[in-house]
Amino acid sequence: MLYDLFNYLDQIDLPGAGVFKYISFRGISALVFSLLISTMIGRKIINKLQSLQVGETIRNLGVEGQLSKEGTPTMGGIIIIIAIIIPVFLFARLNNIYVIIMLITTVWLGTLGFADDYIKVFKKDKQGVRGRFKIVAQVGLGLIVGIILFLSPAVVIQENMEVRNEVENVIEDVTYQTHQTKSTQTTIPFVKNNNLDYAQFVGWAGKYKTEAACMLFVLVVIFIVTAVSNGANLTDGLDGLAAGSSAIIGVALGILAYTSSHIRFASFLNIMFIPGAEELVVFAAAFIGATIGFLWYNAYPAQVFMGDTGSLTLGGIIAVFSIIIRKELLLPILCGIFLVESLSVMIQVAWFKYTKNKYGEGRRIFKMTPLHHHFQKKGNDGIQAWLQKPLNAVPEAKIVIRFWLIGIVLAAIALVTLKIR
């Protein structure tokens, strides 16, 4: 909104109006506004949730301090969603296809998470939205995003091309195609020729190669959206863990969006140039501000939980954002916390079922999953000694900060991988 207004004012030579042309100014403005909005409306929303008795029901997990969280307001993800959407509407170019996709993602998964929390809290149904319906909604979003990215004429790239010294076989320069093209390429880390085209996997389709590439790309989008949103959901188990981890990931994604949309920086990193992706910097700034602002109330001891309203939305935003800037193959590193949390649950369930079928009694690898609860629980004689470590429970705040530090390291590694080939 403000971009169009100040663009008009700049045309009539209003002093200072041209500052809105700079993505750095709009990004910083979105960050500040998002922080202010989340902290200012946070208390009012928490009070409203408390008056509606929207309290979290806590299962007794045998973890120190767990039961003290009983009754803490949930559905606080509303704060994050509002703090993202308002600054984006104010400072981003709303006719940008990437901004539109991100807004659709935010509202779609926010609605899904809200419905899940609503059923749990008001309908007193602990299962919330049934798993199959939740998956259908996530698949539906992946389908919409994948088709738009594949078919929209506004979604284009300029492919990077290496100029090598034939004698020493080193890269002397990185140039770009003079024309913008539709492409199913993405960036793959750790290899010299760092562009991977999904169409390479469907060469067998012959004249239907384009259609097959579309189907494969859409399937990849669906898988990533579902996996990352559920991973964020599993990570939301300690005060500030999911919000802080998401903020760290948001910083890395914002940097990647800026470099991908700036041809000089893209050339330095030898990655494809994505015209229009600079508007995602504004979205990333609002995302960072919203998650950090939410920590004002969600840091230990939490005054509010984000619930599925927030966790599903955060994971979906991260997934779709990375797909748009063609960096989805960096997610196993960048979202390493989400990945490990998800793997811990899958390994625990698989091992328990296997040992129950084989020995008649289910056994566990971790003291408790998701992984963050493993560190909260004291050693258990039912688990082999080497798997009981740490023997003593680690305080919740310390677990969260350590996970944040690991997240920062992973984000740095994800950025560095673009130069390690």
C-alpha positions as CSV (number, residue, x, y, z in Angstrom):
1,M,0.0,0.0,0.0
2,L,2.6,2.6,1.1
3,Y,4.9,1.6,-1.7
4,D,2.3,2.7,-4.3
5,L,1.4,5.8,-2.4
6,F,5.0,7.0,-2.0
7,N,5.8,6.0,-5.6
8,Y,3.1,8.4,-6.7
9,L,4.4,11.1,-4.3
10,D,7.9,10.6,-5.7
11,Q,6.5,11.2,-9.2
12,I,5.3,14.6,-8.1
13,D,8.7,15.3,-6.6
14,L,7.8,15.1,-2.9
15,P,11.1,15.3,-1.0
16,G,12.0,12.0,0.6
17,A,9.3,9.9,-1.0
18,G,11.8,8.1,-3.1
19,V,13.2,6.3,-0.1
20,F,10.5,3.6,-0.5
21,K,12.2,2.4,-3.7
22,Y,15.0,1.0,-1.5
23,I,14.4,-2.6,-0.4
24,S,16.7,-2.0,2.6
25,F,14.5,0.8,3.9
26,R,11.3,-1.1,3.4
27,G,12.8,-4.3,5.0
28,I,14.0,-2.4,8.1
29,S,10.6,-0.7,8.4
30,A,8.8,-4.0,8.1
31,L,11.0,-5.5,10.8
32,V,10.5,-2.6,13.2
33,F,6.7,-2.4,12.6
34,S,6.4,-6.2,13.1
35,L,8.3,-6.0,16.4
36,L,6.1,-3.2,17.6
37,I,2.9,-4.8,16.5
38,S,3.7,-8.2,18.1
39,T,4.7,-6.6,21.4
40,M,1.8,-4.1,21.5
41,I,-1.0,-6.4,20.6
42,G,0.5,-9.4,22.3
43,R,-0.7,-8.5,25.8
44,K,-4.3,-7.6,24.5
45,I,-4.5,-11.0,22.7
46,I,-3.2,-12.9,25.7
47,N,-5.8,-11.2,28.0
48,K,-8.5,-12.0,25.5
49,L,-7.4,-15.6,25.4
50,Q,-7.4,-15.8,29.1
51,S,-10.9,-14.3,29.4
52,L,-12.1,-17.0,26.9
53,Q,-10.3,-19.6,29.0
54,V,-8.2,-20.7,26.1
55,G,-5.7,-22.6,28.2
56,E,-3.3,-25.4,27.2
57,T,-4.1,-28.9,28.6
58,I,-0.8,-30.5,29.7
59,R,-0.2,-34.2,29.8
60,N,1.9,-35.4,32.7
61,L,5.1,-36.4,30.9
62,G,7.1,-36.8,34.1
63,V,9.2,-33.8,33.1
64,E,10.1,-31.2,35.7
65,G,8.0,-28.0,35.4
66,Q,5.7,-29.5,32.8
67,L,2.5,-29.4,34.9
68,S,3.1,-25.7,35.9
69,K,2.3,-24.8,32.2
70,E,-1.3,-26.0,32.7
71,G,-3.8,-23.3,31.7
72,T,-1.3,-21.1,29.9
73,P,-3.1,-19.5,27.0
74,T,-2.6,-21.1,23.6
75,M,-3.4,-20.0,20.0
76,G,-0.8,-17.3,20.4
77,G,0.2,-17.8,16.8
78,I,-2.5,-15.3,16.0
79,I,0.0,-12.7,17.2
80,I,2.7,-13.9,14.8
81,I,0.3,-14.0,11.8
82,I,-1.0,-10.4,12.4
83,A,2.5,-9.1,13.0
84,I,3.5,-10.6,9.6
85,I,0.5,-9.6,7.5
86,I,0.2,-6.0,8.5
87,P,3.8,-4.9,7.7
88,V,3.8,-6.9,4.5
89,F,0.6,-5.1,3.4
90,L,2.2,-1.7,4.3
91,F,5.7,-2.1,2.9
92,A,5.7,-4.8,0.2
93,R,4.6,-4.6,-3.4
94,L,1.4,-6.4,-3.3
95,N,1.4,-7.1,-7.1
96,N,4.5,-9.3,-6.7
97,I,3.7,-12.9,-7.3
98,Y,6.1,-14.1,-4.6
99,V,4.5,-11.9,-2.0
100,I,1.0,-13.1,-3.0
101,I,2.2,-16.8,-2.6
102,M,3.6,-16.1,0.8
103,L,0.4,-14.3,2.0
104,I,-1.7,-17.3,0.7
105,T,0.6,-19.7,2.6
106,T,0.4,-17.6,5.8
107,V,-3.4,-17.4,5.8
108,W,-3.9,-21.0,4.6
109,L,-1.8,-22.7,7.3
110,G,-2.8,-20.1,9.9
111,T,-6.5,-21.1,9.3
112,L,-5.6,-24.8,9.5
113,G,-3.7,-24.4,12.7
114,F,-6.5,-22.2,14.2
115,A,-9.1,-24.8,13.4
116,D,-6.9,-27.5,15.0
117,D,-6.4,-25.4,18.2
118,Y,-10.1,-24.4,18.2
119,I,-11.3,-28.0,18.2
120,K,-8.8,-29.0,20.9
121,V,-9.6,-26.1,23.2
122,F,-13.3,-25.3,22.7
123,K,-14.6,-28.8,21.5
124,K,-12.4,-30.5,24.1
125,D,-11.2,-32.9,21.5
126,K,-7.5,-33.6,22.1
127,Q,-7.0,-34.9,18.5
128,G,-8.0,-31.6,16.9
129,V,-8.3,-31.7,13.2
130,R,-8.0,-35.3,12.1
131,G,-4.6,-36.2,10.7
132,R,-5.9,-37.1,7.3
133,F,-7.7,-33.8,6.9
134,K,-4.6,-31.9,8.1
135,I,-2.5,-33.7,5.5
136,V,-5.1,-33.0,2.8
137,A,-4.9,-29.3,3.6
138,Q,-1.1,-29.3,3.5
139,V,-1.1,-31.2,0.2
140,G,-3.6,-28.8,-1.1
141,L,-1.4,-25.8,-0.3
142,G,1.6,-27.6,-1.9
143,L,-0.4,-28.3,-5.0
144,I,-1.5,-24.6,-5.3
145,V,2.0,-23.3,-4.7
146,G,3.7,-25.8,-7.0
147,I,1.2,-25.1,-9.9
148,I,1.5,-21.3,-9.5
149,L,5.3,-21.4,-9.5
150,F,5.4,-23.7,-12.5
151,L,2.7,-22.0,-14.7
152,S,2.9,-18.3,-13.7
153,P,4.7,-16.2,-16.4
154,A,6.0,-13.9,-13.6
155,V,8.1,-16.7,-12.1
156,V,11.3,-16.7,-14.0
157,I,15.0,-16.9,-13.5
158,Q,18.3,-16.0,-15.3
159,E,20.6,-19.0,-15.2
160,N,24.2,-18.5,-14.0
161,M,26.9,-19.6,-16.4
162,E,30.5,-20.1,-15.4
163,V,33.4,-18.7,-17.4
164,R,36.4,-20.9,-16.7
165,N,40.1,-20.6,-17.4
166,E,40.8,-23.6,-19.7
167,V,44.4,-23.9,-18.5
168,E,43.9,-23.8,-14.8
169,N,40.2,-24.9,-14.8
170,V,39.2,-22.3,-12.4
171,I,36.1,-20.0,-12.5
172,E,37.2,-16.5,-13.7
173,D,33.7,-15.0,-13.8
174,V,30.0,-15.8,-13.6
175,T,27.7,-14.4,-16.2
176,Y,24.0,-14.7,-16.8
177,Q,21.6,-15.5,-19.6
178,T,20.4,-12.3,-21.3
179,H,16.8,-13.4,-21.2
180,Q,14.6,-14.6,-18.4
181,T,13.2,-18.1,-18.6
182,K,10.8,-20.5,-17.0
183,S,12.8,-23.2,-15.2
184,T,12.5,-26.1,-12.8
185,Q,16.0,-25.7,-11.6
186,T,17.1,-25.4,-8.0
187,T,20.4,-24.8,-6.2
188,I,22.2,-27.9,-4.9
189,P,25.0,-27.5,-2.3
190,F,28.5,-28.9,-2.3
191,V,28.8,-29.4,-6.1
192,K,30.6,-27.3,-8.7
193,N,27.7,-27.2,-11.2
194,N,25.3,-26.2,-8.5
195,N,22.1,-26.1,-10.5
196,L,19.9,-29.1,-10.5
197,D,17.0,-29.4,-12.9
198,Y,14.1,-31.6,-11.8
199,A,13.4,-32.2,-15.5
200,Q,16.6,-34.3,-15.7
201,F,14.8,-37.0,-13.8
202,V,11.9,-37.3,-16.3
203,G,13.8,-37.6,-19.5
204,W,12.0,-40.9,-20.1
205,A,8.8,-39.0,-20.6
206,G,9.7,-38.0,-24.1
207,K,7.4,-35.3,-25.6
208,Y,5.6,-35.2,-22.2
209,K,8.7,-34.2,-20.4
210,T,7.4,-30.8,-19.5
211,E,4.2,-32.2,-18.0
212,A,6.2,-34.9,-16.1
213,A,8.6,-32.2,-14.8
214,C,5.6,-30.2,-13.5
215,M,4.2,-33.2,-11.7
216,L,7.6,-34.0,-10.1
217,F,8.1,-30.4,-9.1
218,V,4.6,-30.2,-7.5
219,L,5.3,-33.5,-5.6
220,V,8.5,-32.1,-4.3
221,V,6.7,-28.9,-3.1
222,I,4.0,-30.9,-1.4
223,F,6.6,-33.1,0.4
224,I,8.6,-30.1,1.6
225,V,5.6,-28.1,2.7
226,T,4.2,-31.1,4.7
227,A,7.5,-32.1,6.2
228,V,8.7,-28.7,7.3
229,S,5.3,-27.6,8.7
230,N,5.0,-30.8,10.7
231,G,8.7,-30.5,11.8
232,A,8.0,-27.0,13.2
233,N,4.9,-28.3,14.9
234,L,6.9,-31.1,16.7
235,T,9.6,-28.5,17.7
236,D,7.0,-26.4,19.5
237,G,7.4,-28.1,22.8
238,L,9.5,-25.8,24.9
239,D,9.1,-22.1,25.7
240,G,10.6,-20.1,22.9
241,L,12.1,-23.0,21.0
242,A,10.1,-22.9,17.8
243,A,9.8,-19.1,17.7
244,G,13.5,-18.6,18.2
245,S,14.6,-21.3,15.8
246,S,12.3,-19.9,13.2
247,A,13.7,-16.4,13.6
248,I,17.2,-17.7,13.0
249,I,16.1,-19.5,9.9
250,G,14.2,-16.4,8.8
251,V,17.4,-14.4,8.9
252,A,19.2,-16.9,6.7
253,L,16.3,-17.0,4.2
254,G,16.2,-13.2,4.1
255,I,19.9,-13.1,3.2
256,L,19.4,-15.8,0.5
257,A,16.4,-13.9,-0.9
258,Y,18.4,-10.6,-1.1
259,T,21.5,-12.2,-2.7
260,S,19.3,-14.2,-5.2
261,S,17.6,-11.0,-6.3
262,H,20.8,-8.9,-6.6
263,I,22.7,-9.8,-9.7
264,R,26.1,-8.8,-8.3
265,F,25.7,-10.8,-5.1
266,A,24.2,-13.7,-7.0
267,S,27.2,-13.7,-9.3
268,F,29.6,-13.7,-6.4
269,L,27.8,-16.7,-4.9
270,N,27.4,-18.3,-8.4
271,I,23.7,-18.8,-8.0
272,M,20.8,-18.2,-10.3
273,F,19.3,-14.7,-10.5
274,I,15.6,-14.5,-9.5
275,P,14.0,-11.2,-10.6
276,G,11.3,-10.0,-8.2
277,A,12.6,-12.0,-5.2
278,E,13.8,-8.8,-3.5
279,E,10.2,-8.3,-2.2
280,L,10.7,-11.4,-0.2
281,V,13.2,-9.5,1.9
282,V,10.3,-7.4,3.2
283,F,8.3,-10.6,4.0
284,A,11.4,-12.1,5.7
285,A,11.9,-9.0,7.8
286,A,8.3,-9.1,9.0
287,F,8.7,-12.8,9.7
288,I,11.8,-12.2,11.8
289,G,10.2,-9.3,13.7
290,A,7.0,-11.3,14.4
291,T,8.9,-14.3,15.8
292,I,11.3,-12.2,17.9
293,G,8.4,-10.0,19.1
294,F,6.5,-13.2,20.0
295,L,9.4,-14.2,22.2
296,W,8.6,-11.2,24.4
297,Y,5.7,-13.3,25.8
298,N,6.8,-16.8,24.8
299,A,10.3,-16.9,26.3
300,Y,10.7,-19.0,29.4
301,P,8.5,-18.9,31.4
302,A,6.0,-18.6,28.6
303,Q,2.9,-16.3,29.1
304,V,1.4,-17.8,25.9
305,F,1.9,-20.7,23.5
306,M,1.7,-20.3,19.8
307,G,-0.2,-23.6,19.3
308,D,-0.7,-25.1,15.9
309,T,-1.9,-21.7,14.7
310,G,1.7,-20.6,14.9
311,S,3.8,-23.7,14.5
312,L,2.2,-25.0,11.3
313,T,2.3,-21.5,9.8
314,L,5.9,-20.9,10.6
315,G,7.0,-24.2,9.1
316,G,4.9,-23.7,6.0
317,I,6.3,-20.2,5.5
318,I,9.9,-21.5,5.7
319,A,9.1,-24.3,3.3
320,V,7.4,-22.2,0.6
321,F,9.9,-19.3,1.0
322,S,12.9,-21.7,0.4
323,I,11.1,-23.2,-2.7
324,I,10.5,-19.8,-4.2
325,I,14.2,-18.8,-4.0
326,R,15.2,-22.2,-5.2
327,K,17.1,-23.1,-2.0
328,E,14.9,-26.0,-0.8
329,L,17.8,-28.5,-0.9
330,L,19.5,-26.4,1.8
331,L,16.6,-27.1,4.2
332,P,18.1,-30.3,5.8
333,I,20.9,-28.1,7.0
334,L,19.1,-24.9,7.6
335,C,16.1,-26.6,9.4
336,G,18.4,-29.2,11.0
337,I,16.6,-28.7,14.4
338,F,13.2,-29.4,12.8
339,L,14.7,-32.4,10.9
340,V,16.3,-34.0,14.0
341,E,13.1,-33.5,16.1
342,S,11.1,-35.2,13.4
343,L,13.6,-38.0,13.0
344,S,13.7,-38.7,16.7
345,V,9.9,-39.3,16.7
346,M,10.0,-41.5,13.6
347,I,13.0,-43.6,15.0
348,Q,11.4,-43.9,18.4
349,V,8.0,-45.1,17.0
350,A,9.6,-47.5,14.5
351,W,11.9,-49.0,17.1
352,F,9.2,-49.4,19.6
353,K,6.9,-51.2,17.1
354,Y,9.8,-53.4,15.9
355,T,10.9,-54.5,19.4
356,K,7.3,-55.1,20.4
357,N,6.7,-57.4,17.5
358,K,10.0,-59.2,18.1
359,Y,10.2,-59.4,21.8
360,G,6.6,-58.8,22.9
361,E,7.6,-55.6,24.7
362,G,8.3,-52.2,23.1
363,R,11.7,-50.6,23.8
364,R,12.8,-47.1,23.3
365,I,15.9,-45.5,22.0
366,F,15.3,-42.0,23.5
367,K,14.0,-41.3,27.0
368,M,11.2,-39.3,25.3
369,T,10.5,-37.7,22.0
370,P,10.5,-35.2,20.4
371,L,14.2,-34.9,21.1
372,H,14.0,-31.8,23.3
373,H,12.1,-33.9,25.9
374,H,14.9,-36.4,25.9
375,F,17.1,-33.8,27.6
376,Q,14.4,-32.8,30.0
377,K,14.0,-36.3,31.5
378,K,16.2,-38.0,34.0
379,G,18.0,-41.3,33.1
380,N,15.7,-44.4,33.0
381,D,16.7,-48.0,33.8
382,G,14.6,-49.2,31.0
383,I,17.0,-47.7,28.4
384,Q,20.6,-48.8,27.8
385,A,23.1,-46.7,29.8
386,W,24.7,-45.1,26.9
387,L,21.3,-43.8,25.7
388,Q,20.4,-42.3,29.1
389,K,22.8,-39.4,28.8
390,P,22.4,-36.8,30.1
391,L,21.6,-38.7,33.3
392,N,20.3,-35.6,35.0
393,A,17.5,-33.4,33.6
394,V,18.7,-30.3,31.8
395,P,16.8,-27.1,32.7
396,E,14.3,-26.0,30.0
397,A,15.8,-22.6,29.4
398,K,19.3,-24.1,28.8
399,I,17.9,-26.6,26.3
400,V,16.3,-23.9,24.3
401,I,19.4,-21.6,24.2
402,R,21.6,-24.6,23.2
403,F,19.2,-25.4,20.4
404,W,19.2,-21.8,19.3
405,L,23.0,-21.9,19.2
406,I,23.0,-25.0,17.1
407,G,20.4,-23.3,14.8
408,I,22.7,-20.4,14.4
409,V,25.6,-22.7,13.5
410,L,23.4,-24.6,11.0
411,A,22.2,-21.4,9.4
412,A,25.8,-20.2,8.9
413,I,26.8,-23.6,7.4
414,A,23.8,-23.4,5.0
415,L,25.0,-20.0,3.8
416,V,28.6,-21.1,3.5
417,T,27.7,-24.2,1.5
418,L,27.1,-21.9,-1.5
419,K,30.8,-21.2,-1.6
420,I,32.1,-24.7,-0.7
421,R,32.1,-26.8,-3.9
